[in-house]
Amino acid sequence: MFIKTSNLRELDVINVDEGVYLGNICDVDLNPENGRINYLIVGRPRLFLFWGRRHQDLEIAWKDVTLIGTDVVLVKNRTWHR
């Protein structure tokens, strides 16, 4: 199955080990030498919309991705970069 990186945007990301919603994919980190994905950048949900706080993004390594479905991405429980 092939998927465009533009189709990855806005997909929900779920941690399968804990069943926790992590956020939506907002970007990808590509290796320019081989064109492979290094990380999925996941935008965390905002809790304080009116206070102007920016949400923290997570970088989830491509090796931690378990499944990419039509509307969700499942990832393993690992330590992610913030």
ZAVEXZA-399305 format. One record per atom (N, C-alpha, C): residue number from 0; atom name; x, y, z. Coordinates in steps of 0.05 Angstrom, whole numbers, plus 5000, padded with zeros to 4 digits. Layout:
<rs>
n:NUM; atom:CA; u:X; v:Y; w:Z
...
</rs>
This chain:
<rs>
n:0; atom:N; u:5017; v:4976; w:5000
n:0; atom:CA; u:5000; v:5000; w:5000
n:0; atom:C; u:5017; v:5025; w:5000
n:1; atom:N; u:5011; v:5044; w:4983
n:1; atom:CA; u:5025; v:5069; w:4982
n:1; atom:C; u:5008; v:5091; w:4993
n:2; atom:N; u:5021; v:5110; w:5007
n:2; atom:CA; u:5006; v:5133; w:5018
n:2; atom:C; u:5023; v:5158; w:5013
n:3; atom:N; u:5011; v:5179; w:5006
n:3; atom:CA; u:5024; v:5204; w:5002
n:3; atom:C; u:5029; v:5218; w:5029
n:4; atom:N; u:5050; v:5232; w:5031
n:4; atom:CA; u:5055; v:5246; w:5057
n:4; atom:C; u:5033; v:5267; w:5062
n:5; atom:N; u:5022; v:5278; w:5040
n:5; atom:CA; u:5000; v:5297; w:5044
n:5; atom:C; u:4975; v:5284; w:5056
n:6; atom:N; u:4972; v:5258; w:5051
n:6; atom:CA; u:4950; v:5243; w:5063
n:6; atom:C; u:4954; v:5236; w:5092
n:7; atom:N; u:4979; v:5237; w:5101
n:7; atom:CA; u:4986; v:5232; w:5129
n:7; atom:C; u:4977; v:5255; w:5147
n:8; atom:N; u:4977; v:5279; w:5136
n:8; atom:CA; u:4970; v:5303; w:5152
n:8; atom:C; u:4942; v:5300; w:5163
n:9; atom:N; u:4939; v:5308; w:5188
n:9; atom:CA; u:4913; v:5308; w:5202
n:9; atom:C; u:4903; v:5281; w:5210
n:10; atom:N; u:4919; v:5260; w:5206
n:10; atom:CA; u:4911; v:5234; w:5216
n:10; atom:C; u:4915; v:5233; w:5247
n:11; atom:N; u:4896; v:5220; w:5261
n:11; atom:CA; u:4899; v:5217; w:5290
n:11; atom:C; u:4921; v:5197; w:5296
n:12; atom:N; u:4936; v:5201; w:5317
n:12; atom:CA; u:4957; v:5183; w:5325
n:12; atom:C; u:4950; v:5172; w:5353
n:13; atom:N; u:4950; v:5146; w:5355
n:13; atom:CA; u:4942; v:5132; w:5379
n:13; atom:C; u:4965; v:5114; w:5389
n:14; atom:N; u:4971; v:5116; w:5414
n:14; atom:CA; u:4991; v:5098; w:5427
n:14; atom:C; u:4977; v:5072; w:5433
n:15; atom:N; u:4985; v:5050; w:5420
n:15; atom:CA; u:4971; v:5024; w:5423
n:15; atom:C; u:4976; v:5011; w:5450
n:16; atom:N; u:4999; v:5017; w:5462
n:16; atom:CA; u:5005; v:5004; w:5488
n:16; atom:C; u:4987; v:5015; w:5510
n:17; atom:N; u:4982; v:5041; w:5509
n:17; atom:CA; u:4966; v:5054; w:5531
n:17; atom:C; u:4938; v:5062; w:5521
n:18; atom:N; u:4933; v:5061; w:5495
n:18; atom:CA; u:4907; v:5069; w:5485
n:18; atom:C; u:4902; v:5099; w:5488
n:19; atom:N; u:4923; v:5115; w:5485
n:19; atom:CA; u:4922; v:5144; w:5489
n:19; atom:C; u:4923; v:5158; w:5463
n:20; atom:N; u:4906; v:5178; w:5459
n:20; atom:CA; u:4907; v:5196; w:5436
n:20; atom:C; u:4930; v:5215; w:5440
n:21; atom:N; u:4949; v:5216; w:5420
n:21; atom:CA; u:4972; v:5233; w:5422
n:21; atom:C; u:4969; v:5260; w:5407
n:22; atom:N; u:4952; v:5261; w:5387
n:22; atom:CA; u:4948; v:5285; w:5371
n:22; atom:C; u:4945; v:5278; w:5342
n:23; atom:N; u:4950; v:5298; w:5325
n:23; atom:CA; u:4948; v:5295; w:5296
n:23; atom:C; u:4975; v:5299; w:5283
n:24; atom:N; u:4980; v:5285; w:5261
n:24; atom:CA; u:5005; v:5289; w:5246
n:24; atom:C; u:5003; v:5317; w:5233
n:25; atom:N; u:5023; v:5333; w:5238
n:25; atom:CA; u:5024; v:5360; w:5226
n:25; atom:C; u:5047; v:5363; w:5206
n:26; atom:N; u:5066; v:5344; w:5207
n:26; atom:CA; u:5089; v:5347; w:5189
n:26; atom:C; u:5105; v:5320; w:5190
n:27; atom:N; u:5123; v:5317; w:5171
n:27; atom:CA; u:5141; v:5294; w:5171
n:27; atom:C; u:5170; v:5304; w:5168
n:28; atom:N; u:5188; v:5289; w:5179
n:28; atom:CA; u:5217; v:5295; w:5177
n:28; atom:C; u:5228; v:5275; w:5157
n:29; atom:N; u:5237; v:5284; w:5134
n:29; atom:CA; u:5248; v:5267; w:5113
n:29; atom:C; u:5278; v:5268; w:5112
n:30; atom:N; u:5290; v:5245; w:5105
n:30; atom:CA; u:5319; v:5244; w:5100
n:30; atom:C; u:5323; v:5252; w:5071
n:31; atom:N; u:5336; v:5275; w:5066
n:31; atom:CA; u:5339; v:5284; w:5038
n:31; atom:C; u:5357; v:5266; w:5021
n:32; atom:N; u:5373; v:5250; w:5033
n:32; atom:CA; u:5391; v:5233; w:5017
n:32; atom:C; u:5377; v:5209; w:5005
n:33; atom:N; u:5358; v:5197; w:5021
n:33; atom:CA; u:5344; v:5173; w:5010
n:33; atom:C; u:5314; v:5176; w:5008
n:34; atom:N; u:5303; v:5199; w:5017
n:34; atom:CA; u:5275; v:5205; w:5014
n:34; atom:C; u:5257; v:5189; w:5034
n:35; atom:N; u:5269; v:5177; w:5054
n:35; atom:CA; u:5253; v:5162; w:5073
n:35; atom:C; u:5245; v:5179; w:5097
n:36; atom:N; u:5223; v:5171; w:5110
n:36; atom:CA; u:5214; v:5186; w:5133
n:36; atom:C; u:5230; v:5179; w:5157
n:37; atom:N; u:5240; v:5199; w:5171
n:37; atom:CA; u:5254; v:5195; w:5197
n:37; atom:C; u:5234; v:5196; w:5220
n:38; atom:N; u:5218; v:5217; w:5221
n:38; atom:CA; u:5200; v:5222; w:5243
n:38; atom:C; u:5173; v:5232; w:5232
n:39; atom:N; u:5152; v:5225; w:5247
n:39; atom:CA; u:5126; v:5238; w:5244
n:39; atom:C; u:5125; v:5259; w:5265
n:40; atom:N; u:5118; v:5283; w:5257
n:40; atom:CA; u:5115; v:5305; w:5276
n:40; atom:C; u:5085; v:5307; w:5283
n:41; atom:N; u:5079; v:5303; w:5309
n:41; atom:CA; u:5052; v:5302; w:5319
n:41; atom:C; u:5046; v:5327; w:5335
n:42; atom:N; u:5026; v:5342; w:5327
n:42; atom:CA; u:5018; v:5365; w:5342
n:42; atom:C; u:5000; v:5357; w:5365
n:43; atom:N; u:5008; v:5364; w:5389
n:43; atom:CA; u:4993; v:5357; w:5413
n:43; atom:C; u:4968; v:5375; w:5415
n:44; atom:N; u:4947; v:5365; w:5426
n:44; atom:CA; u:4922; v:5381; w:5428
n:44; atom:C; u:4927; v:5405; w:5448
n:45; atom:N; u:4915; v:5427; w:5441
n:45; atom:CA; u:4917; v:5451; w:5458
n:45; atom:C; u:4896; v:5449; w:5481
n:46; atom:N; u:4906; v:5456; w:5504
n:46; atom:CA; u:4888; v:5456; w:5527
n:46; atom:C; u:4878; v:5484; w:5534
n:47; atom:N; u:4895; v:5504; w:5528
n:47; atom:CA; u:4889; v:5531; w:5536
n:47; atom:C; u:4888; v:5548; w:5510
n:48; atom:N; u:4866; v:5547; w:5496
n:48; atom:CA; u:4864; v:5561; w:5470
n:48; atom:C; u:4865; v:5591; w:5473
n:49; atom:N; u:4853; v:5601; w:5494
n:49; atom:CA; u:4851; v:5630; w:5496
n:49; atom:C; u:4875; v:5643; w:5510
n:50; atom:N; u:4892; v:5628; w:5521
n:50; atom:CA; u:4916; v:5639; w:5534
n:50; atom:C; u:4939; v:5642; w:5515
n:51; atom:N; u:4937; v:5633; w:5491
n:51; atom:CA; u:4958; v:5635; w:5471
n:51; atom:C; u:4981; v:5616; w:5475
n:52; atom:N; u:4978; v:5596; w:5491
n:52; atom:CA; u:4999; v:5576; w:5494
n:52; atom:C; u:5001; v:5559; w:5469
n:53; atom:N; u:5025; v:5554; w:5460
n:53; atom:CA; u:5029; v:5537; w:5437
n:53; atom:C; u:5032; v:5509; w:5446
n:54; atom:N; u:5021; v:5490; w:5431
n:54; atom:CA; u:5023; v:5462; w:5439
n:54; atom:C; u:5051; v:5452; w:5432
n:55; atom:N; u:5060; v:5432; w:5447
n:55; atom:CA; u:5086; v:5419; w:5441
n:55; atom:C; u:5082; v:5397; w:5421
n:56; atom:N; u:5101; v:5396; w:5403
n:56; atom:CA; u:5101; v:5375; w:5382
n:56; atom:C; u:5117; v:5351; w:5392
n:57; atom:N; u:5109; v:5327; w:5383
n:57; atom:CA; u:5124; v:5303; w:5388
n:57; atom:C; u:5137; v:5294; w:5362
n:58; atom:N; u:5161; v:5283; w:5364
n:58; atom:CA; u:5174; v:5270; w:5341
n:58; atom:C; u:5173; v:5240; w:5346
n:59; atom:N; u:5158; v:5226; w:5330
n:59; atom:CA; u:5156; v:5197; w:5334
n:59; atom:C; u:5172; v:5184; w:5311
n:60; atom:N; u:5191; v:5167; w:5319
n:60; atom:CA; u:5208; v:5154; w:5299
n:60; atom:C; u:5191; v:5136; w:5282
n:61; atom:N; u:5199; v:5135; w:5256
n:61; atom:CA; u:5184; v:5118; w:5237
n:61; atom:C; u:5184; v:5089; w:5245
n:62; atom:N; u:5205; v:5080; w:5258
n:62; atom:CA; u:5206; v:5051; w:5267
n:62; atom:C; u:5186; v:5045; w:5288
n:63; atom:N; u:5175; v:5065; w:5302
n:63; atom:CA; u:5155; v:5061; w:5322
n:63; atom:C; u:5126; v:5060; w:5311
n:64; atom:N; u:5123; v:5065; w:5286
n:64; atom:CA; u:5096; v:5064; w:5273
n:64; atom:C; u:5089; v:5035; w:5269
n:65; atom:N; u:5066; v:5027; w:5280
n:65; atom:CA; u:5056; v:5000; w:5278
n:65; atom:C; u:5038; v:4996; w:5254
n:66; atom:N; u:5019; v:5015; w:5250
n:66; atom:CA; u:4999; v:5013; w:5229
n:66; atom:C; u:4990; v:5040; w:5220
n:67; atom:N; u:4986; v:5043; w:5194
n:67; atom:CA; u:4974; v:5067; w:5183
n:67; atom:C; u:4948; v:5059; w:5170
n:68; atom:N; u:4926; v:5069; w:5181
n:68; atom:CA; u:4900; v:5063; w:5170
n:68; atom:C; u:4889; v:5086; w:5154
n:69; atom:N; u:4864; v:5086; w:5147
n:69; atom:CA; u:4852; v:5107; w:5131
n:69; atom:C; u:4847; v:5132; w:5148
n:70; atom:N; u:4844; v:5130; w:5174
n:70; atom:CA; u:4839; v:5153; w:5190
n:70; atom:C; u:4855; v:5154; w:5217
n:71; atom:N; u:4873; v:5135; w:5220
n:71; atom:CA; u:4888; v:5133; w:5245
n:71; atom:C; u:4916; v:5121; w:5240
n:72; atom:N; u:4935; v:5130; w:5257
n:72; atom:CA; u:4962; v:5118; w:5257
n:72; atom:C; u:4967; v:5107; w:5285
n:73; atom:N; u:4974; v:5081; w:5286
n:73; atom:CA; u:4980; v:5068; w:5312
n:73; atom:C; u:5010; v:5067; w:5316
n:74; atom:N; u:5019; v:5075; w:5340
n:74; atom:CA; u:5048; v:5075; w:5346
n:74; atom:C; u:5053; v:5059; w:5372
n:75; atom:N; u:5077; v:5049; w:5374
n:75; atom:CA; u:5086; v:5035; w:5398
n:75; atom:C; u:5092; v:5054; w:5420
n:76; atom:N; u:5092; v:5045; w:5445
n:76; atom:CA; u:5099; v:5062; w:5468
n:76; atom:C; u:5130; v:5063; w:5470
n:77; atom:N; u:5141; v:5085; w:5463
n:77; atom:CA; u:5170; v:5090; w:5464
n:77; atom:C; u:5174; v:5118; w:5476
n:78; atom:N; u:5198; v:5125; w:5481
n:78; atom:CA; u:5204; v:5153; w:5489
n:78; atom:C; u:5207; v:5170; w:5464
n:79; atom:N; u:5191; v:5191; w:5463
n:79; atom:CA; u:5191; v:5208; w:5440
n:79; atom:C; u:5205; v:5234; w:5446
n:80; atom:N; u:5216; v:5246; w:5425
n:80; atom:CA; u:5229; v:5273; w:5427
n:80; atom:C; u:5207; v:5294; w:5429
n:81; atom:N; u:5212; v:5314; w:5444
n:81; atom:CA; u:5193; v:5337; w:5446
n:81; atom:C; u:5207; v:5362; w:5436
</rs>
